[in-house]
Amino acid sequence: MKPAPRAAALRAIAELASDPLPILWPLETAIATNPLWDMRSRGFAGAVSTAEHLLGATGYPSDDTFRCAYRDGRITHADLVCALQESQSTAGGGTEGGITTRAARSHFDASLSGGRHLAGQVDAEVAKWCAAFLGGKLPLSSEGFYKAWLRSVSTTRWARRPRIKRLLCGLPPTAAEAAVSCLALLGIDEDQWRAELTAHLARMPGWAAHAKWRSRWAAPNAAGPALELVDYLAVRLVYEASIATEASIATGESGGSEGSVSLEGSGGSKASSGTPTGLTAKTRPQQQKATASLDLIPSLVDMDGSDGREVWLRAYEIHYRHELLRNLTRQAVRPSSLAPTAQFVFCIDVRSEGLRRHIEASGEYETFGFAGFFGFPVRVHPWDGGSVVDLCPVLLRPTLEVDEIPADVQPSPVSDLLADHAGFAGVGPAVEEARQGEVSPYVLAEASGFVLGPLAALRTLTPTVFAALRSWVSAKLAPQPLTGFDLQGPSSPSDDSQALYAETALKTMGLTSGFAPVVVICGHAATTENNPFASALDCGACGAVGGARSARMAADVLNRPRVRELLAERHIDIPKETLFVAAEHDTTTDRVRVLDPSSVPSSHTRLVEALQEMMSRAGQSLAVERSRDLPAADHSRASAHVSCRSVDWAQLQPEWGLARNASLIIAPRALSAGVDLQRRAFLHSYDPDSDESGSLLETILTGPMVVAHWINAAYYFSAVSPDVYGAGDKAAHNVVAGAGVWQGAGGDLRLGLPRQAVFDGERLYHEPMRLLTIIEAPPTRIDSVIDRNAVVKQLVGGAWVHLVCRHEGAWLRKADDGSWRELADGGPSPYPDFGGPVDATLEGLQTSQIGGSQP
Amino acid sequence: MIGERWGLTPMVKVEVVVAGEDTPAVTEVFKEAGAVGFTTVPNVSGFGHHGYHQGLLAFNDRSSLVLLMVVLPEERVESLLEGLRQIFTERRGVLFVSDTFVSRPEYFR
């Protein structure tokens, strides 16, 4: 059979048309990403400019943020002078690379020229059908959104209108063909397809972002209804075509029925009324050129909007960089030359930094940082038959597949455990299903209200007691067995494969000799209640799930004698007396626990017990430190407070997550040991002396740095543009079929992080800055890695990430022109540091001086 | 000639090298053009306009290059190329088209 003309081209154009849109992972694995990721080749300034025109998104911190920072000394005069020196204007328009934002609004605006409400009705209809589809409420859902929608919408009153009926009956069977037909019906030439499709996607970036995830990032056979990009576009185009169809006959005809799109007030014409209804309706007013005087910094005055903001942002970033580099230079302490009592490997997550600092202060302990999947990209088949879990960053597809097995089944046999778990696990979904029905909620209330009501009261009044009670019941009814992995079975990864991954992990983190008697591999997870964004607090390097399984996997592999034999052949000699122990850091409670203490051999029991005690004390110290920043926290009893906070189902801010993240340090710990990095730095261990070829650095810059940049950018844009790239107030969230949240009762899915993740009340808690990556390595090696990896080149060259290199005692900054420039003591010298609060003459700093006008 | 000599059926083979992250876009075009199967070879390396391209990146499948191969009847090639040409207006990569022969044509229709 010959394929339909242009359908394949339509698919390709739809792919390109979605570039300006973010990607939205489902809530179960809420990965933090750069919402402008697919525009990264435009550079930071160009991408935010396009996003501003297309979505109305702000790309820089607000003028108020800069003004307050200047007033408070967070940005100094010296920082601004330095920023001017370092800046090269990279602001871009919204037209390069084929995204002609002006053209993008043209047809959709014109065809819906009746006003915003008409486009809004299309959005509302599409959102309604998307939610129903993802909720499994449409027949034919396995055949894709377009077919399922077509089947269901055909039964509505709207579809019985003669022209609509003819339109629907004449639609081709596949989404791409239907989209081509509708574009033809609308009279849109192929060279305008992309603009038209971008316009449609930009109307509801949340749904578009979900469809983009499904089409580009989801596993090919991912479970659940597949809302694909082309299906989504096809449905939208049919609605647009229906408007055009009816417009030709019914000026002023009113609709408003079920499944309908009304033309009321539209005038029934494609002629533009001049009222923007499409994607660029949100465009900010034209920015004014700064004209007011600012004597100290004349160059700023000549810059208009984005250029001025770029300088202020750089000044904001330079101030942080200066302080950080100065602290690293002056405060870092040389690690002890004594053999460590134990070594610890933590995730690079910024929340690990505090714990590492407290552990190192407790004795002769050496710590390392590595991506929290610990180098084993594993697909796990859970012991209880649950859904498979992929334990790796989403940049990777799991290449190892293992079965999780109960390691200790006494006293209950496995079959009993499985039955208990199946029964207990079914309670929650059964209650939830009953709540969603039409009649069953009443039955549920009658049947179980006498139990659930008092439990809800208990949960509200004494969250800690309720959590303890629930844990006790859970342990009694469905005890959790000690689990391990089948690493030697017929379907297990080969010994060679296990050794290869172990070798890569150890070499990349720089732990290839000098092994301590115990090496603790510590993953992390977060305990929270009633939190749709719970996975955003878990381990991003593990695919937004808890890190316990990854830690167990690494420890189990590294404890295998056969793997150690193979590692010895590769010149990594792990002593027989070295034991790898899995542990987990709960970042919400700061409890750190050895995961399987009963499996520790007697030879190491006392040491592991001592380590457990030490880690608990370190966690308590961290809780005290962390509680100083938590809103409404009781500092006097920090540990109890954070524990209660974690199980309180009314708590909107269980922890700050990765807020205020700002830097990534790729270096031996000696560069930063002893410095309080304030839980703002991702720490990746790296030994430059054992990486002549740069291959290990390449691994870090193409993997962990990209993930750190994503997290950094997600927080950045959720902070600077919360209305577009933020998920809004948690208190008003409604979960939509696990795909995302609505703010209220319908409409578009919200993107990014909730407001409570970056704001403390009305005040911005997160400091929006681009990631500062510090690398200890020769600059030529770094350049070599950049040159041969497009993604690193785009991030560094496009000013998404700032690079600083530590080499032979000097700090070198990667300038915009690609050269390395030395920084004296990390500071902005030789410029004078005016420092401190600004004087009265600058208090009146005007908006226009900062570089733009308020709408 | 070859087909007649060995009883093979002529087909067209299209090979594409793109970044891993563009694989879904390419495979969607394959499917829309009517291809019933394709082959992917991940982590390929080579040298081109943008210099040397690494093969395996240990922690990033999306940025390393992928070779995709598809074989299909001639009447479907035009549609396929329309789609691939669109992708290459903005994405890096290369495209090779060549004659090939298969022994079981029903596998490719």
Chai-1 contact restraints between the chains, C-beta under 6 A:
chainA,res_idxA,chainB,res_idxB,connection_type,confidence,min_distance_angstrom,max_distance_angstrom,comment,restraint_id
A,K2,B,E75,contact,1.0,0.0,6.0,A-B,restraint_1
A,P3,B,A33,contact,1.0,0.0,6.0,A-B,restraint_2
A,P3,B,G34,contact,1.0,0.0,6.0,A-B,restraint_3
A,P3,B,R76,contact,1.0,0.0,6.0,A-B,restraint_4
A,P3,B,S79,contact,1.0,0.0,6.0,A-B,restraint_5
A,A7,B,E32,contact,1.0,0.0,6.0,A-B,restraint_6
A,A8,B,V29,contact,1.0,0.0,6.0,A-B,restraint_7
A,A8,B,E32,contact,1.0,0.0,6.0,A-B,restraint_8
A,A8,B,A33,contact,1.0,0.0,6.0,A-B,restraint_9
A,A8,B,S79,contact,1.0,0.0,6.0,A-B,restraint_10
A,A8,B,E82,contact,1.0,0.0,6.0,A-B,restraint_11
A,A8,B,G83,contact,1.0,0.0,6.0,A-B,restraint_12
A,A9,B,E82,contact,1.0,0.0,6.0,A-B,restraint_13
A,A9,B,G83,contact,1.0,0.0,6.0,A-B,restraint_14
A,A9,B,Q86,contact,1.0,0.0,6.0,A-B,restraint_15
A,R11,B,E28,contact,1.0,0.0,6.0,A-B,restraint_16
A,R11,B,V29,contact,1.0,0.0,6.0,A-B,restraint_17
A,R11,B,E32,contact,1.0,0.0,6.0,A-B,restraint_18
A,R11,B,G83,contact,1.0,0.0,6.0,A-B,restraint_19
A,A12,B,V29,contact,1.0,0.0,6.0,A-B,restraint_20
A,A12,B,G83,contact,1.0,0.0,6.0,A-B,restraint_21
A,A12,B,Q86,contact,1.0,0.0,6.0,A-B,restraint_22
A,A12,B,I87,contact,1.0,0.0,6.0,A-B,restraint_23
A,I13,B,Q86,contact,1.0,0.0,6.0,A-B,restraint_24
A,E15,B,A25,contact,1.0,0.0,6.0,A-B,restraint_25
A,L16,B,E90,contact,1.0,0.0,6.0,A-B,restraint_26
A,A176,B,E32,contact,1.0,0.0,6.0,A-B,restraint_27
A,R216,B,P24,contact,1.0,0.0,6.0,A-B,restraint_28
A,L395,B,N60,contact,1.0,0.0,6.0,A-B,restraint_29
A,L395,B,R62,contact,1.0,0.0,6.0,A-B,restraint_30
A,L396,B,D61,contact,1.0,0.0,6.0,A-B,restraint_31
A,R397,B,D61,contact,1.0,0.0,6.0,A-B,restraint_32
A,T504,B,A58,contact,1.0,0.0,6.0,A-B,restraint_33
A,T699,B,A58,contact,1.0,0.0,6.0,A-B,restraint_34
A,T699,B,F59,contact,1.0,0.0,6.0,A-B,restraint_35
A,T702,B,L57,contact,1.0,0.0,6.0,A-B,restraint_36
A,T702,B,N60,contact,1.0,0.0,6.0,A-B,restraint_37
A,T702,B,S63,contact,1.0,0.0,6.0,A-B,restraint_38
A,G703,B,F59,contact,1.0,0.0,6.0,A-B,restraint_39
A,G703,B,N60,contact,1.0,0.0,6.0,A-B,restraint_40
A,R788,B,Y52,contact,1.0,0.0,6.0,A-B,restraint_41
A,R788,B,Q54,contact,1.0,0.0,6.0,A-B,restraint_42
A,V791,B,S63,contact,1.0,0.0,6.0,A-B,restraint_43
